[in-house]
């Protein structure tokens, strides 16, 4: 043993393990362990009191054992890490408050018990057989769902919504009036005063529309098409409407000229008490006042922070065309109305091509018809507006051909689904037929028409195949084993023949685990879902415990998760320190772990909680880049820097090796990645992609590169769904949060200090700590960086800014969502519920330990285990610490 005069390196100065969690921002700090080296840990104190101290252990010796680290093998197989979601309830009815923390309260632990039995639905049994076979109308669907029951559950396996009367409006104007008079959040919604306020709001909308029309009367120079001068002044006037709610009634309005399913859109938007009427209002406003547009402001921009408000303003999309048009007051509103009605889902069949003499006759007939029509080509735009497929814009006779090119570009930029053409020598004056001009023909592009028709055919096929799919949604338990989240979504969409957006999940689950979670499937019957099991079981996915519900799951609609985790080959790390300087480590060795150390550690976490770090599932795998590959936070960092091409390359780069040194990915996948970087050829890379594997992310990016090219990397990234793109942004935010939480604990410890941020339990309002004694550590929060958060008013706030400056990241509200983040807050310390442990082998020698506990949504089980085991180094169980003096 090294003498006391020797000065060995301290433990903190030892070279870190390659897989130290500091590589993802987590330092050697803990919430419930004292840092005083001379004090015994609770297990040893208890042992001394019970006279159970081993005879060879001398507590009077100047060399003592510091607080103990426990190590073991985590996730040796998926069955050792079982996650069960706590939820499966409608967030709209499970909590009467707008508190986001209350969403999903009253949830049930998910468990798959039956994959065959279907729900006995009394409501479906009462539907006539003809209605079951036909496509059920949206109004019938809503009326049955809203009047079936006023409780959350309405019988065997069916969950319904509250009873709310439905009012059908004949015109969009009537729909808006109903909403403004009965569905606006007033103090007394049913009073006469409320109706008067609603009519006043409607009059304001009419006045705003009239003012917008006045702008179209102004004439201007075609060269002055800037939005800051010319005929476009005064376009920024707006009206703010109070929150639109669904308490007193549900307003229904279905335009005759469109097949858009307004009600289904409202059903899928599950924001509490504001979704359905607000959706109808937005749609009706486009038709009643084509030149106006409406938008929903976020909760922070709202009046009370709970309900969202609506902003109505002039739509300036096509106003730059005013200087070029002969009749802007007539043509511009018609263009808006044409766009707002949407692309028609039924198209006339294209004529078959003709050849030879028949072709010449056809050309002559068309030419004669065109000559005859010139005398009748008067500008009756009212008649043209009834034409579904095109609209005519009459240009001023003085407009040159060069300016017409600008007009085509303006229209294409304003609506990419439009295509334009030109027709010359068209009469525009009924009195003087010699006056001729040029018109711009605007119609829906072939791609838009084809997409619309496919969408309609698919909806009809789904309704026919599933018969009762339009009656409600199916909720089931989804079990997966060793499946990554995005791959699982791709497999579900393929097996169910649906869009990924039709699959509702409350959260992401671990990959190397067996997980159970609730899943809602939009407008799918249990019959159809059950059939998909034959394909999914081969992929490690099962669906069961089917129910019919009237709501859909959104991210965050869960109370938490319940974990059952087994740690294999448990050992205790014994650290021996010098007698004079308690900071000098003499020896570190692995010894068997006794149960009293486990019990002591579990009790500490029960009482003191754990630091609420983000785990590897969010930030990325700990370890050096040359062994673990690209982390999610690396992709998010590149996106926040605006380097979208770099983000695509990182996603295509993937992972290299596992911790054991073996390749994680197959040789085929590595060959595909090598082909991408060596050749840069998208087609060759797609050909090299293994067909047996669902590499959804990579395949989507390659298809995006093929469509948009490398010159538009942002458009390529947008081919990924929005939640996936935001996941990478959140991963970088999580990395910064981990670093700042580590610094906060290093500098100030477990007690609140002046300048910290805390959240009040009653209002969820974030404030700055002034009185340290009045605040508990469980109230302290740290922000995930963004443009809409408050930073700590102490040195930690400076560290936030320094870190982001070093990373070259700026959160700007006015850039694209893929290059910024709003930010949020996260509690510094989290607490587990029902934390228990047991000896798996039931033997005297403690080797395998099973932990059971539940955590609230957003907390990571691996971070709770880290606190219990007091470790930040991911050690291999075979690792043996040697005497560092040698």
WOMOWO-V503497 format. One record per residue. N is the residue number from 0. PHI is phi in whole degrees, 0 to 359 (none if undefined). D_LAST is the distance of its C-alpha to the last C-alpha in whole Angstrom. Layout:
N;PHI;D_LAST + N;PHI;D_LAST
This chain:
0;none;9 + 1;288;9 + 2;288;13 + 3;289;15 + 4;283;16 + 5;285;12 + 6;248;13 + 7;287;10 + 8;294;12 + 9;287;15 + 10;297;15 + 11;293;18 + 12;268;17 + 13;295;14 + 14;301;16 + 15;287;18 + 16;298;19 + 17;305;22 + 18;249;24 + 19;295;23 + 20;291;27 + 21;297;27 + 22;292;28 + 23;240;32 + 24;89;32 + 25;256;30 + 26;267;27 + 27;278;25 + 28;233;29 + 29;221;31 + 30;273;34 + 31;234;34 + 32;243;30 + 33;290;30 + 34;265;28 + 35;285;28 + 36;285;24 + 37;278;26 + 38;268;28 + 39;282;28 + 40;282;29 + 41;304;32 + 42;295;31 + 43;288;29 + 44;299;32 + 45;296;35 + 46;295;33 + 47;292;33 + 48;295;37 + 49;265;37 + 50;56;35 + 51;250;33 + 52;288;30 + 53;303;28 + 54;295;28 + 55;276;24 + 56;257;24 + 57;252;25 + 58;284;26 + 59;277;27 + 60;292;23 + 61;292;22 + 62;268;19 + 63;240;21 + 64;264;20 + 65;286;21 + 66;308;24 + 67;265;23 + 68;260;23 + 69;243;24 + 70;233;24 + 71;180;26 + 72;262;28 + 73;255;31 + 74;60;34 + 75;296;33 + 76;208;37 + 77;303;40 + 78;292;41 + 79;278;38 + 80;225;39 + 81;251;43 + 82;238;44 + 83;236;48 + 84;287;50 + 85;254;52 + 86;177;55 + 87;78;58 + 88;235;61 + 89;285;63 + 90;293;61 + 91;285;65 + 92;247;66 + 93;282;63 + 94;217;63 + 95;272;66 + 96;263;64 + 97;270;63 + 98;292;59 + 99;293;57 + 100;289;54 + 101;270;57 + 102;294;57 + 103;81;57 + 104;297;57 + 105;81;59 + 106;286;57 + 107;242;56 + 108;292;53 + 109;289;53 + 110;206;53 + 111;271;55 + 112;246;57 + 113;208;60 + 114;251;60 + 115;239;64 + 116;295;66 + 117;256;68 + 118;291;69 + 119;270;73 + 120;261;74 + 121;295;77 + 122;294;78 + 123;292;78 + 124;294;80 + 125;275;83 + 126;281;83 + 127;302;86 + 128;298;85 + 129;295;86 + 130;291;84 + 131;294;81 + 132;282;82 + 133;274;82 + 134;286;80 + 135;287;80 + 136;291;81 + 137;296;79 + 138;296;81 + 139;297;81 + 140;301;78 + 141;292;77 + 142;295;80 + 143;291;79 + 144;290;76 + 145;275;77 + 146;248;79 + 147;294;78 + 148;199;76 + 149;263;75 + 150;261;72 + 151;289;69 + 152;242;69 + 153;233;73 + 154;116;73 + 155;286;71 + 156;72;68 + 157;235;70 + 158;241;69 + 159;238;71 + 160;262;72 + 161;288;74 + 162;280;78 + 163;225;79 + 164;295;82 + 165;249;82 + 166;242;85 + 167;262;86 + 168;257;87 + 169;278;89 + 170;232;88 + 171;296;85 + 172;297;87 + 173;296;88 + 174;298;84 + 175;294;83 + 176;296;86 + 177;302;85 + 178;292;81 + 179;290;82 + 180;267;84 + 181;241;83 + 182;241;79 + 183;266;78 + 184;284;76 + 185;249;79 + 186;293;79 + 187;238;82 + 188;289;82 + 189;265;85 + 190;277;87 + 191;294;90 + 192;299;88 + 193;296;85 + 194;296;87 + 195;296;89 + 196;297;85 + 197;296;85 + 198;294;88 + 199;297;87 + 200;296;84 + 201;295;86 + 202;295;88 + 203;295;85 + 204;296;84 + 205;298;87 + 206;294;88 + 207;296;84 + 208;294;85 + 209;296;89 + 210;296;87 + 211;295;85 + 212;294;88 + 213;297;89 + 214;298;87 + 215;285;88 + 216;282;91 + 217;289;90 + 218;263;91 + 219;207;88 + 220;279;87 + 221;303;85 + 222;286;83 + 223;260;82 + 224;247;80 + 225;290;77 + 226;282;76 + 227;254;77 + 228;211;80 + 229;74;83 + 230;284;85 + 231;257;81 + 232;291;81 + 233;82;81 + 234;279;79 + 235;263;77 + 236;291;79 + 237;213;77 + 238;231;78 + 239;256;75 + 240;261;76 + 241;297;75 + 242;303;72 + 243;265;74 + 244;238;74 + 245;240;75 + 246;275;76 + 247;276;80 + 248;199;80 + 249;246;79 + 250;266;81 + 251;241;81 + 252;213;83 + 253;240;83 + 254;299;84 + 255;287;87 + 256;271;86 + 257;221;82 + 258;251;80 + 259;292;77 + 260;266;76 + 261;295;76 + 262;294;75 + 263;295;72 + 264;297;70 + 265;294;71 + 266;297;70 + 267;282;66 + 268;270;66 + 269;261;65 + 270;298;64 + 271;297;66 + 272;60;70 + 273;224;70 + 274;281;70 + 275;288;73 + 276;294;76 + 277;294;73 + 278;296;73 + 279;296;77 + 280;298;78 + 281;301;75 + 282;289;77 + 283;292;81 + 284;297;80 + 285;297;80 + 286;271;83 + 287;286;85 + 288;231;84 + 289;301;83 + 290;272;82 + 291;254;80 + 292;223;76 + 293;232;74 + 294;214;70 + 295;259;68 + 296;278;66 + 297;292;63 + 298;300;62 + 299;291;61 + 300;272;64 + 301;285;66 + 302;286;68 + 303;244;67 + 304;81;63 + 305;250;64 + 306;256;67 + 307;273;67 + 308;255;70 + 309;244;72 + 310;249;73 + 311;244;76 + 312;211;77 + 313;287;79 + 314;272;77 + 315;260;77 + 316;301;76 + 317;251;79 + 318;291;81 + 319;291;80 + 320;277;83 + 321;305;86 + 322;297;87 + 323;265;87 + 324;267;89 + 325;281;93 + 326;232;93 + 327;295;89 + 328;294;91 + 329;262;92 + 330;283;89 + 331;295;86 + 332;301;86 + 333;296;87 + 334;293;84 + 335;300;82 + 336;296;84 + 337;299;83 + 338;291;79 + 339;293;79 + 340;290;81 + 341;85;78 + 342;288;78 + 343;293;81 + 344;265;80 + 345;235;83 + 346;235;84 + 347;288;87 + 348;291;87 + 349;287;87 + 350;292;90 + 351;289;90 + 352;294;90 + 353;242;93 + 354;222;94 + 355;64;98 + 356;296;101 + 357;295;100 + 358;294;97 + 359;295;100 + 360;296;102 + 361;295;99 + 362;299;98 + 363;296;102 + 364;297;102 + 365;294;99 + 366;293;100 + 367;295;104 + 368;295;102 + 369;292;100 + 370;295;103 + 371;292;105 + 372;281;102 + 373;294;102 + 374;290;105 + 375;254;103 + 376;277;100 + 377;275;101 + 378;282;98 + 379;270;98 + 380;292;94 + 381;296;95 + 382;290;96 + 383;290;93 + 384;295;91 + 385;282;92 + 386;288;90 + 387;283;87 + 388;260;85 + 389;202;86 + 390;222;87 + 391;247;89 + 392;245;89 + 393;275;92 + 394;270;91 + 395;294;93 + 396;300;95 + 397;275;94 + 398;289;90 + 399;275;90 + 400;295;88 + 401;297;85 + 402;290;85 + 403;297;85 + 404;296;81 + 405;297;80 + 406;296;81 + 407;300;80 + 408;292;76 + 409;298;77 + 410;292;78 + 411;296;75 + 412;290;72 + 413;284;74 + 414;213;74 + 415;288;72 + 416;275;74 + 417;269;77 + 418;231;79 + 419;237;82 + 420;220;85 + 421;234;88 + 422;230;92 + 423;264;94 + 424;58;98 + 425;248;98 + 426;288;101 + 427;228;100 + 428;236;103 + 429;291;106 + 430;282;108 + 431;237;108 + 432;287;106 + 433;282;106 + 434;282;103 + 435;236;100 + 436;210;96 + 437;248;93 + 438;242;91 + 439;261;87 + 440;264;87 + 441;250;84 + 442;212;83 + 443;286;79 + 444;291;78 + 445;298;78 + 446;296;74 + 447;295;74 + 448;295;77 + 449;293;76 + 450;298;73 + 451;295;75 + 452;293;77 + 453;297;74 + 454;297;73 + 455;293;76 + 456;298;76 + 457;294;73 + 458;295;74 + 459;293;77 + 460;294;75 + 461;297;73 + 462;295;75 + 463;288;77 + 464;290;75 + 465;255;73 + 466;60;77 + 467;255;75 + 468;299;72 + 469;284;74 + 470;283;75 + 471;187;71 + 472;245;67 + 473;262;65 + 474;249;62 + 475;214;60 + 476;267;56 + 477;252;54 + 478;250;51 + 479;225;49 + 480;231;46 + 481;53;43 + 482;232;45 + 483;286;45 + 484;301;47 + 485;295;49 + 486;295;49 + 487;299;51 + 488;298;53 + 489;298;54 + 490;295;55 + 491;297;57 + 492;298;59 + 493;290;60 + 494;290;60 + 495;266;63 + 496;55;64 + 497;222;64 + 498;279;62 + 499;296;59 + 500;289;60 + 501;281;62 + 502;260;59 + 503;255;58 + 504;229;55 + 505;273;53 + 506;187;50 + 507;272;47 + 508;237;45 + 509;300;42 + 510;277;41 + 511;277;39 + 512;196;41 + 513;254;44 + 514;237;46 + 515;235;50 + 516;212;52 + 517;280;55 + 518;217;57 + 519;250;61 + 520;234;63 + 521;294;66 + 522;54;69 + 523;238;68 + 524;276;69 + 525;301;67 + 526;301;69 + 527;292;68 + 528;293;64 + 529;297;64 + 530;297;65 + 531;290;62 + 532;299;60 + 533;300;60 + 534;278;59 + 535;288;56 + 536;300;55 + 537;292;54 + 538;259;51 + 539;84;50 + 540;232;52 + 541;224;55 + 542;237;58 + 543;190;59 + 544;52;61 + 545;286;64 + 546;223;65 + 547;247;68 + 548;231;67 + 549;251;69 + 550;219;66 + 551;235;63 + 552;279;59 + 553;240;58 + 554;305;54 + 555;98;53 + 556;275;56 + 557;212;53 + 558;274;52 + 559;170;49 + 560;220;47 + 561;249;46 + 562;243;43 + 563;230;41 + 564;234;38 + 565;251;36 + 566;256;32 + 567;266;30 + 568;53;27 + 569;288;27 + 570;225;23 + 571;249;22 + 572;270;19 + 573;262;18 + 574;246;16 + 575;246;15 + 576;244;15 + 577;294;15 + 578;288;19 + 579;276;20 + 580;251;19 + 581;289;20 + 582;269;19 + 583;264;15 + 584;279;13 + 585;261;10 + 586;211;10 + 587;223;12 + 588;214;14 + 589;266;17 + 590;227;20 + 591;302;24 + 592;261;26 + 593;273;29 + 594;296;32 + 595;294;32 + 596;289;29 + 597;296;31 + 598;298;35 + 599;297;33 + 600;295;32 + 601;297;35 + 602;295;37 + 603;299;35 + 604;288;36 + 605;301;40 + 606;275;40 + 607;255;39 + 608;75;39 + 609;215;36 + 610;293;36 + 611;277;38 + 612;297;36 + 613;280;38 + 614;273;36 + 615;296;35 + 616;298;38 + 617;264;40 + 618;279;37 + 619;133;36 + 620;287;33 + 621;287;29 + 622;134;27 + 623;290;27 + 624;297;31 + 625;287;30 + 626;241;29 + 627;257;31 + 628;79;34 + 629;276;37 + 630;266;37 + 631;299;40 + 632;294;39 + 633;295;39 + 634;295;43 + 635;297;44 + 636;299;43 + 637;298;44 + 638;296;48 + 639;291;48 + 640;278;47 + 641;81;50 + 642;269;49 + 643;289;50 + 644;295;50 + 645;296;46 + 646;296;46 + 647;296;48 + 648;297;46 + 649;296;43 + 650;294;44 + 651;283;45 + 652;288;42 + 653;70;40 + 654;259;37 + 655;258;35 + 656;233;32 + 657;270;31 + 658;294;27 + 659;282;27 + 660;94;28 + 661;273;31 + 662;291;34 + 663;283;36 + 664;266;39 + 665;289;41 + 666;296;42 + 667;295;46 + 668;293;44 + 669;295;42 + 670;293;45 + 671;297;47 + 672;294;45 + 673;297;44 + 674;299;48 + 675;297;48 + 676;278;46 + 677;278;47 + 678;258;51 + 679;71;52 + 680;268;55 + 681;292;55 + 682;297;57 + 683;295;55 + 684;294;52 + 685;297;55 + 686;293;55 + 687;278;52 + 688;287;51 + 689;297;51 + 690;281;54 + 691;281;52 + 692;249;50 + 693;265;51 + 694;270;49 + 695;298;51 + 696;299;50 + 697;296;49 + 698;296;53 + 699;297;54 + 700;295;53 + 701;295;54 + 702;295;58 + 703;294;58 + 704;295;57 + 705;292;59 + 706;278;62 + 707;257;61 + 708;81;59 + 709;283;56 + 710;283;58 + 711;234;58 + 712;294;55 + 713;295;56 + 714;296;58 + 715;294;56 + 716;298;54 + 717;292;57 + 718;293;57 + 719;288;54 + 720;293;55 + 721;298;55 + 722;297;53 + 723;293;50 + 724;297;51 + 725;289;50 + 726;299;47 + 727;290;45 + 728;299;46 + 729;296;45 + 730;296;42 + 731;293;41 + 732;301;43 + 733;294;40 + 734;298;37 + 735;297;39 + 736;298;39 + 737;301;36 + 738;298;34 + 739;288;37 + 740;295;36 + 741;297;33 + 742;295;34 + 743;298;36 + 744;288;34 + 745;296;31 + 746;274;34 + 747;239;36 + 748;76;35 + 749;267;37 + 750;257;40 + 751;295;43 + 752;229;44 + 753;300;46 + 754;99;47 + 755;295;45 + 756;256;48 + 757;220;49 + 758;243;51 + 759;287;54 + 760;294;55 + 761;282;59 + 762;249;59 + 763;61;56 + 764;277;56 + 765;269;53 + 766;229;53 + 767;264;51 + 768;290;50 + 769;247;52 + 770;256;51 + 771;295;48 + 772;287;49 + 773;273;51 + 774;243;49 + 775;262;47 + 776;299;43 + 777;290;45 + 778;269;47 + 779;288;45 + 780;235;45 + 781;237;44 + 782;276;46 + 783;279;45 + 784;302;46 + 785;181;49 + 786;274;53 + 787;231;54 + 788;230;52 + 789;261;51 + 790;261;48 + 791;304;46 + 792;264;47 + 793;214;44 + 794;295;41 + 795;295;40 + 796;299;44 + 797;294;43 + 798;295;39 + 799;303;42 + 800;295;44 + 801;296;41 + 802;297;39 + 803;289;42 + 804;295;43 + 805;296;40 + 806;278;41 + 807;69;44 + 808;247;46 + 809;231;49 + 810;269;51 + 811;246;54 + 812;293;57 + 813;260;59 + 814;253;57 + 815;295;57 + 816;301;55 + 817;285;53 + 818;232;52 + 819;203;51 + 820;207;51 + 821;284;53 + 822;90;50 + 823;199;50 + 824;235;48 + 825;219;45 + 826;295;44 + 827;292;41 + 828;241;40 + 829;243;41 + 830;231;42 + 831;263;42 + 832;244;45 + 833;57;45 + 834;288;41 + 835;222;41 + 836;215;38 + 837;207;38 + 838;277;37 + 839;293;38 + 840;277;37 + 841;55;39 + 842;241;36 + 843;294;34 + 844;279;31 + 845;279;31 + 846;242;30 + 847;242;32 + 848;238;34 + 849;248;37 + 850;251;38 + 851;232;41 + 852;192;42 + 853;237;45 + 854;231;44 + 855;288;47 + 856;300;48 + 857;99;45 + 858;270;42 + 859;250;39 + 860;296;38 + 861;297;34 + 862;283;34 + 863;293;35 + 864;294;33 + 865;301;30 + 866;291;31 + 867;296;31 + 868;271;28 + 869;52;26 + 870;226;25 + 871;234;25 + 872;257;22 + 873;275;24 + 874;270;21 + 875;278;22 + 876;295;22 + 877;279;20 + 878;294;17 + 879;240;14 + 880;282;12 + 881;261;8 + 882;293;6 + 883;285;5 + 884;283;4 + 885;264;0
